[in-house]
Amino acid sequence: MLEKLTNPSKGSYMDSDKSFEDQCFEADESFEFAGHEFISCQFIGLNLAELSLKGARFIECSFKRCNLSNASVTGASFRDVQFDHCKIIGVNWSSVSSFFELQFRECQLNYCVFQSLKMGSTVFKKCSLREVDFSESDLKNSNFSFSDLSASSFSGCNLEKADFRGAVGYVIDLSNVKIRKAVFSLPEVIGLLHQFEIEIE
């Protein structure tokens, strides 16, 4: 259980076993997340695959080299959270209660669902985002630089000022998104013109 991990020398925790602050949780330790609050905590090398994070709250936390594949995030809150080199495959993020200023760097996010979320300014840098559903989401000012977006859906998205420089594999229906001042790079941006059935020489 979570209370077994608490190390007073690394920080303090509040409200008995419900709220934790300035803690570092590392690999090979077993506990539950559901219903707990974490503030300024670090999670390093944890296998959280298929774990329930229902109702958990993460504020200014970081996850490094963790596996969260198929984890349940129903009702969870993520605010100013960083994920580095994490495996987060098949997670339905659209079931969260709060999603604000997240950063994913060099993460595997294939088959995730981010449908109908307000997630402006989210960072997805050097990530694998294959077959991800972003449909109807607000992605204004988000950063997809150097990520693989093969077969991902952006239907109905707000992509204004989004950064796609160095990204590959994206297919975006320009008639079905807001894309003013989004930034792309050659040669991948040429693919956006294929839907118009024009010839490029």
TORMI-266792 format. One record per residue (C-alpha): residue number from 1; x, y, z. Coordinates in steps of 0.2 Angstrom, whole numbers, plus 5000, padded with zeros to 4 digits. Layout:
BEGIN
k NUM; xx X; yy Y; zz Z;
...
//
This chain:
BEGIN
k 1; xx 5000; yy 5000; zz 5000;
k 2; xx 5005; yy 5018; zz 4997;
k 3; xx 5009; yy 5022; zz 5015;
k 4; xx 5023; yy 5009; zz 5015;
k 5; xx 5032; yy 5020; zz 5003;
k 6; xx 5032; yy 5036; zz 5012;
k 7; xx 5049; yy 5042; zz 5017;
k 8; xx 5049; yy 5057; zz 5029;
k 9; xx 5067; yy 5061; zz 5025;
k 10; xx 5062; yy 5064; zz 5007;
k 11; xx 5047; yy 5076; zz 5011;
k 12; xx 5031; yy 5076; zz 5021;
k 13; xx 5014; yy 5070; zz 5018;
k 14; xx 4997; yy 5077; zz 5023;
k 15; xx 4980; yy 5071; zz 5028;
k 16; xx 4986; yy 5054; zz 5034;
k 17; xx 4988; yy 5042; zz 5019;
k 18; xx 4977; yy 5053; zz 5007;
k 19; xx 4989; yy 5067; zz 5002;
k 20; xx 5008; yy 5066; zz 4998;
k 21; xx 5020; yy 5080; zz 4994;
k 22; xx 5038; yy 5080; zz 4989;
k 23; xx 5039; yy 5061; zz 4988;
k 24; xx 5050; yy 5050; zz 4977;
k 25; xx 5042; yy 5034; zz 4972;
k 26; xx 5054; yy 5021; zz 4964;
k 27; xx 5053; yy 5004; zz 4955;
k 28; xx 5049; yy 4988; zz 4964;
k 29; xx 5037; yy 4996; zz 4976;
k 30; xx 5019; yy 4991; zz 4976;
k 31; xx 5005; yy 5003; zz 4981;
k 32; xx 4988; yy 5010; zz 4975;
k 33; xx 4985; yy 5027; zz 4967;
k 34; xx 4966; yy 5028; zz 4967;
k 35; xx 4959; yy 5042; zz 4977;
k 36; xx 4976; yy 5049; zz 4982;
k 37; xx 4983; yy 5067; zz 4979;
k 38; xx 5001; yy 5069; zz 4974;
k 39; xx 5009; yy 5086; zz 4974;
k 40; xx 5027; yy 5089; zz 4968;
k 41; xx 5030; yy 5070; zz 4968;
k 42; xx 5042; yy 5060; zz 4957;
k 43; xx 5038; yy 5043; zz 4950;
k 44; xx 5053; yy 5033; zz 4943;
k 45; xx 5054; yy 5017; zz 4934;
k 46; xx 5037; yy 5011; zz 4940;
k 47; xx 5026; yy 4998; zz 4931;
k 48; xx 5008; yy 5004; zz 4933;
k 49; xx 5001; yy 4995; zz 4918;
k 50; xx 4982; yy 4992; zz 4919;
k 51; xx 4982; yy 5000; zz 4937;
k 52; xx 4968; yy 5011; zz 4942;
k 53; xx 4971; yy 5029; zz 4945;
k 54; xx 4953; yy 5033; zz 4947;
k 55; xx 4950; yy 5049; zz 4956;
k 56; xx 4969; yy 5052; zz 4959;
k 57; xx 4976; yy 5070; zz 4958;
k 58; xx 4993; yy 5074; zz 4951;
k 59; xx 4999; yy 5092; zz 4953;
k 60; xx 5017; yy 5097; zz 4947;
k 61; xx 5023; yy 5079; zz 4947;
k 62; xx 5034; yy 5070; zz 4935;
k 63; xx 5035; yy 5052; zz 4928;
k 64; xx 5051; yy 5045; zz 4922;
k 65; xx 5053; yy 5028; zz 4913;
k 66; xx 5036; yy 5022; zz 4919;
k 67; xx 5024; yy 5010; zz 4911;
k 68; xx 5006; yy 5017; zz 4912;
k 69; xx 4999; yy 5006; zz 4897;
k 70; xx 4980; yy 5003; zz 4899;
k 71; xx 4979; yy 5012; zz 4915;
k 72; xx 4962; yy 5018; zz 4920;
k 73; xx 4962; yy 5037; zz 4923;
k 74; xx 4943; yy 5039; zz 4925;
k 75; xx 4940; yy 5055; zz 4936;
k 76; xx 4959; yy 5058; zz 4938;
k 77; xx 4966; yy 5076; zz 4938;
k 78; xx 4983; yy 5080; zz 4930;
k 79; xx 4990; yy 5098; zz 4932;
k 80; xx 5007; yy 5103; zz 4926;
k 81; xx 5013; yy 5085; zz 4925;
k 82; xx 5028; yy 5079; zz 4915;
k 83; xx 5031; yy 5062; zz 4907;
k 84; xx 5048; yy 5057; zz 4901;
k 85; xx 5053; yy 5041; zz 4892;
k 86; xx 5036; yy 5033; zz 4898;
k 87; xx 5026; yy 5019; zz 4890;
k 88; xx 5008; yy 5025; zz 4890;
k 89; xx 4999; yy 5014; zz 4877;
k 90; xx 4980; yy 5013; zz 4875;
k 91; xx 4975; yy 5025; zz 4889;
k 92; xx 4958; yy 5034; zz 4887;
k 93; xx 4963; yy 5052; zz 4893;
k 94; xx 4945; yy 5058; zz 4888;
k 95; xx 4939; yy 5051; zz 4905;
k 96; xx 4949; yy 5062; zz 4916;
k 97; xx 4941; yy 5076; zz 4926;
k 98; xx 4955; yy 5089; zz 4923;
k 99; xx 4969; yy 5090; zz 4911;
k 100; xx 4981; yy 5105; zz 4911;
k 101; xx 4998; yy 5109; zz 4904;
k 102; xx 5005; yy 5092; zz 4902;
k 103; xx 5022; yy 5088; zz 4894;
k 104; xx 5026; yy 5071; zz 4885;
k 105; xx 5044; yy 5069; zz 4880;
k 106; xx 5050; yy 5054; zz 4870;
k 107; xx 5035; yy 5044; zz 4876;
k 108; xx 5025; yy 5030; zz 4868;
k 109; xx 5007; yy 5035; zz 4867;
k 110; xx 5000; yy 5024; zz 4853;
k 111; xx 4981; yy 5020; zz 4853;
k 112; xx 4977; yy 5033; zz 4866;
k 113; xx 4961; yy 5043; zz 4866;
k 114; xx 4962; yy 5062; zz 4869;
k 115; xx 4944; yy 5065; zz 4862;
k 116; xx 4935; yy 5082; zz 4866;
k 117; xx 4948; yy 5088; zz 4878;
k 118; xx 4954; yy 5106; zz 4881;
k 119; xx 4972; yy 5103; zz 4880;
k 120; xx 4980; yy 5119; zz 4873;
k 121; xx 4999; yy 5120; zz 4875;
k 122; xx 5001; yy 5102; zz 4878;
k 123; xx 5019; yy 5096; zz 4873;
k 124; xx 5021; yy 5080; zz 4863;
k 125; xx 5039; yy 5080; zz 4859;
k 126; xx 5048; yy 5066; zz 4850;
k 127; xx 5034; yy 5054; zz 4854;
k 128; xx 5026; yy 5039; zz 4846;
k 129; xx 5007; yy 5044; zz 4843;
k 130; xx 5002; yy 5031; zz 4831;
k 131; xx 4983; yy 5029; zz 4829;
k 132; xx 4979; yy 5042; zz 4842;
k 133; xx 4961; yy 5049; zz 4843;
k 134; xx 4962; yy 5068; zz 4845;
k 135; xx 4946; yy 5072; zz 4837;
k 136; xx 4936; yy 5087; zz 4843;
k 137; xx 4950; yy 5093; zz 4855;
k 138; xx 4957; yy 5110; zz 4858;
k 139; xx 4975; yy 5108; zz 4854;
k 140; xx 4979; yy 5127; zz 4851;
k 141; xx 4998; yy 5130; zz 4854;
k 142; xx 5002; yy 5112; zz 4857;
k 143; xx 5019; yy 5105; zz 4852;
k 144; xx 5020; yy 5089; zz 4841;
k 145; xx 5038; yy 5092; zz 4835;
k 146; xx 5047; yy 5077; zz 4829;
k 147; xx 5033; yy 5065; zz 4834;
k 148; xx 5026; yy 5051; zz 4823;
k 149; xx 5007; yy 5054; zz 4820;
k 150; xx 5004; yy 5040; zz 4808;
k 151; xx 4985; yy 5036; zz 4807;
k 152; xx 4980; yy 5048; zz 4821;
k 153; xx 4964; yy 5058; zz 4819;
k 154; xx 4962; yy 5077; zz 4821;
k 155; xx 4944; yy 5078; zz 4815;
k 156; xx 4936; yy 5094; zz 4822;
k 157; xx 4952; yy 5100; zz 4831;
k 158; xx 4958; yy 5117; zz 4835;
k 159; xx 4976; yy 5116; zz 4829;
k 160; xx 4979; yy 5135; zz 4829;
k 161; xx 4997; yy 5139; zz 4832;
k 162; xx 5001; yy 5121; zz 4834;
k 163; xx 5019; yy 5116; zz 4831;
k 164; xx 5022; yy 5101; zz 4819;
k 165; xx 5040; yy 5104; zz 4814;
k 166; xx 5049; yy 5088; zz 4811;
k 167; xx 5033; yy 5078; zz 4814;
k 168; xx 5029; yy 5063; zz 4802;
k 169; xx 5014; yy 5053; zz 4797;
k 170; xx 5001; yy 5066; zz 4800;
k 171; xx 4985; yy 5067; zz 4789;
k 172; xx 4974; yy 5082; zz 4792;
k 173; xx 4958; yy 5087; zz 4783;
k 174; xx 4961; yy 5105; zz 4782;
k 175; xx 4942; yy 5108; zz 4779;
k 176; xx 4938; yy 5101; zz 4796;
k 177; xx 4950; yy 5109; zz 4808;
k 178; xx 4955; yy 5126; zz 4814;
k 179; xx 4973; yy 5128; zz 4808;
k 180; xx 4978; yy 5146; zz 4807;
k 181; xx 4996; yy 5150; zz 4811;
k 182; xx 5001; yy 5132; zz 4814;
k 183; xx 5019; yy 5128; zz 4809;
k 184; xx 5024; yy 5114; zz 4798;
k 185; xx 5041; yy 5109; zz 4790;
k 186; xx 5045; yy 5101; zz 4773;
k 187; xx 5044; yy 5089; zz 4765;
k 188; xx 5030; yy 5082; zz 4776;
k 189; xx 5018; yy 5097; zz 4775;
k 190; xx 5016; yy 5093; zz 4756;
k 191; xx 5005; yy 5078; zz 4762;
k 192; xx 4992; yy 5091; zz 4767;
k 193; xx 4989; yy 5095; zz 4749;
k 194; xx 4985; yy 5077; zz 4743;
k 195; xx 4967; yy 5079; zz 4748;
k 196; xx 4965; yy 5092; zz 4735;
k 197; xx 4970; yy 5080; zz 4721;
k 198; xx 4983; yy 5093; zz 4714;
k 199; xx 4999; yy 5089; zz 4705;
k 200; xx 5015; yy 5095; zz 4713;
k 201; xx 5031; yy 5095; zz 4702;
//
